[in-house]
Amino acid sequence: MKASSLTAKTIWDREDAHPIALDTLLIERYGANWLAWEAETLSEEIQKDFGPVSGLNFSKIEACKTLHLVDTYWQRWEVFVWCTMPCNSMPPDFLLMQVPTVAQVLASVDAANRIRTDVAFSEEVRLFMANVHRHDGIALALPPVSFVELSPHDFALSPEQDAALKSAWAKRDQHPPDPMVREQMARLVTVSTYLDETRDRLREQLHAVTHAA
């Protein structure tokens, strides 16, 4: 689907719809009322006022509803995952464990911060995020999860290499002399690029659904 064809009516079955764009449309149309509606009622109202909504996008809406109403996204790692997957256009699996990537974690927290910033992440969820970083081999936690504590030892980095990595990232130096630091920088650039792309997509979608009928 071309960007020019994206409107408040066509976004609902678009796979790459940003959850915050959907959330914004719901709030503009229904205020806070939709947060109290049953899933069936909400689906019927969306179809009546906008058009068909895909199952994936309804999962994004449900994730946003969770963020609005309860604190469990910030408190329990499994709820964090169930919301993180649809925030990255992947259906949540409530039976099998899904492991998000670091990039997906950043995009999820970035979306959550646009809904609420009044809840701190529990130690449980912080540790889960740290484990995701270890799983992906990414030794530096970037905003919006820079609060995640990581040990250079877990990534086979010396204190000097850890300091060099932080310095290289601060200067966006993608060619530091140390090969391990250089590899870490490449991974960080990939993660950061993904987050930037999700933010750009949100800006484009908000502009389109606000200015197109």
C-alpha positions in Angstrom: 0.0 0.0 0.0 1.4 3.4 -1.0 1.8 6.0 1.7 -0.5 8.3 -0.3 -3.4 5.8 0.1 -3.1 5.6 3.9 -6.0 7.2 5.6 -8.0 6.9 8.9 -10.1 4.3 7.2 -7.4 2.2 5.4 -4.9 2.0 8.2 -6.9 -0.7 10.1 -5.9 -3.6 7.9 -2.4 -2.4 7.1 0.2 -4.7 8.6 2.7 -2.0 9.4 0.2 0.2 11.2 1.9 1.7 14.3 0.0 0.9 17.5 0.2 4.5 18.6 -1.4 5.7 15.4 -4.3 3.3 16.0 -4.5 4.4 19.7 -4.6 8.0 18.6 -7.5 7.4 16.2 -9.5 5.6 18.9 -9.0 8.4 21.4 -9.9 11.0 18.9 -13.1 9.2 17.9 -14.3 7.7 21.1 -12.4 9.5 23.9 -11.6 7.2 26.8 -14.9 5.3 26.4 -13.3 2.6 24.2 -11.1 1.5 27.0 -14.2 0.2 28.8 -15.7 -1.7 25.9 -15.6 -5.4 25.4 -13.5 -6.6 22.5 -16.6 -7.5 20.4 -18.1 -4.1 20.9 -14.9 -2.3 20.1 -14.4 -4.4 16.9 -18.0 -3.6 15.8 -17.5 0.1 16.4 -14.3 0.3 14.5 -15.8 -1.6 11.5 -18.8 0.7 11.6 -16.8 4.0 11.8 -13.6 3.1 9.9 -13.8 -0.3 8.2 -12.4 -3.8 8.7 -9.6 -4.2 11.2 -7.1 -7.1 10.9 -6.5 -9.5 13.7 -2.9 -8.3 14.1 -4.0 -4.7 14.4 -6.6 -5.7 16.9 -3.8 -7.2 19.0 -2.0 -3.9 18.8 -5.1 -2.2 20.1 -5.4 -4.7 22.9 -1.8 -4.0 23.8 -2.4 -0.3 24.0 -5.5 -0.9 26.1 -3.4 -2.9 28.5 -0.9 0.0 28.7 -3.6 2.5 29.4 -5.4 0.5 32.1 -3.0 -1.6 34.1 0.7 -1.6 35.2 1.5 -5.2 34.3 3.5 -4.3 31.2 6.0 -2.7 33.5 5.8 -5.4 36.2 5.6 -8.8 34.7 7.9 -10.0 31.9 5.3 -12.2 30.2 2.9 -9.3 29.8 5.8 -7.2 28.6 6.4 -9.8 25.9 2.7 -10.1 25.0 2.5 -6.3 24.4 5.9 -6.1 22.8 5.2 -8.5 19.9 2.2 -6.7 18.5 4.0 -3.4 19.0 6.4 -4.8 16.4 3.7 -6.1 14.1 4.0 -9.7 15.3 1.0 -11.6 16.8 1.4 -12.5 20.5 1.6 -16.2 21.4 -0.1 -16.8 24.8 1.0 -20.5 24.8 4.6 -20.5 23.7 7.3 -18.2 24.9 8.4 -15.6 22.5 11.8 -13.8 22.8 11.9 -10.3 21.4 15.0 -8.8 20.0 16.7 -5.8 21.6 15.4 -3.6 18.7 11.9 -4.8 19.3 12.3 -4.1 23.1 13.3 -0.5 22.3 10.4 0.0 19.9 8.0 -1.4 22.5 9.2 0.8 25.3 9.2 3.8 22.9 5.5 3.1 22.1 4.6 2.6 25.8 6.3 5.9 26.8 3.9 7.7 24.4 1.0 6.3 26.5 2.3 6.5 30.0 5.5 7.5 31.8 4.2 7.2 35.4 5.2 3.6 36.0 8.8 2.3 36.6 9.9 -1.0 35.3 10.1 -3.7 37.9 13.4 -5.6 38.7 11.9 -8.6 37.0 11.3 -6.8 33.7 14.6 -5.0 33.9 16.4 -8.4 34.3 14.4 -9.8 31.3 15.6 -6.9 29.2 19.2 -7.5 30.3 18.8 -11.1 29.3 17.5 -10.1 25.8 20.6 -7.9 25.4 22.8 -10.9 26.4 20.9 -13.2 24.0 21.5 -10.7 21.1 25.1 -10.0 22.2 24.5 -6.2 22.5 26.6 -4.8 25.4 25.2 -1.3 25.6 21.6 -0.4 26.5 20.4 2.5 24.5 17.5 4.9 25.2 14.7 4.4 25.9 16.1 1.4 28.0 19.4 2.9 29.0 18.4 2.1 32.6 19.1 -1.6 31.9 22.3 -2.7 33.8 24.7 -4.8 31.7 28.1 -6.2 32.7 30.9 -6.0 30.1 32.1 -9.4 31.4 28.9 -11.0 30.0 30.0 -9.9 26.5 33.7 -10.8 26.9 34.6 -7.1 26.9 37.3 -5.7 29.1 36.7 -2.5 31.1 38.8 -0.7 28.5 36.8 -2.1 25.7 33.6 -1.2 27.5 34.8 2.4 27.9 35.9 2.5 24.2 32.4 1.3 23.2 30.6 4.0 25.1 33.0 6.6 23.7 32.5 5.3 20.2 28.8 5.4 20.5 28.8 8.9 22.0 30.7 10.0 18.9 28.9 7.7 16.5 32.3 6.4 15.5 31.5 3.3 13.4 35.1 2.4 12.8 36.9 2.1 16.2 40.2 0.3 16.0 39.3 -2.6 18.3 37.4 -5.3 16.3 35.2 -6.3 19.2 34.2 -2.7 19.8 33.7 -2.3 16.0 31.3 -5.3 16.0 29.4 -3.9 18.9 29.0 -0.6 17.1 27.6 -2.4 14.0 25.0 -4.1 16.2 24.1 -0.9 17.9 23.6 0.9 14.6 21.3 -1.8 13.4 19.2 -1.6 16.6 19.1 2.2 16.5 18.2 2.3 12.9 15.2 0.0 13.6 14.0 2.3 16.3 14.4 5.4 14.1 12.4 3.6 11.3 9.5 2.9 13.7 9.5 6.5 14.8 9.5 7.8 11.2 6.7 5.4 10.4 4.6 6.7 13.3 5.2 10.3 12.2 4.2 9.6 8.7 1.1 7.6 9.7 -0.1 10.3 12.2 0.3 12.9 9.5 -1.6 10.8 7.0 -4.5 9.8 9.2 -4.9 13.4 10.5 -4.8 15.1 7.1 -6.5 12.5 4.9 -10.1 11.6 5.0 
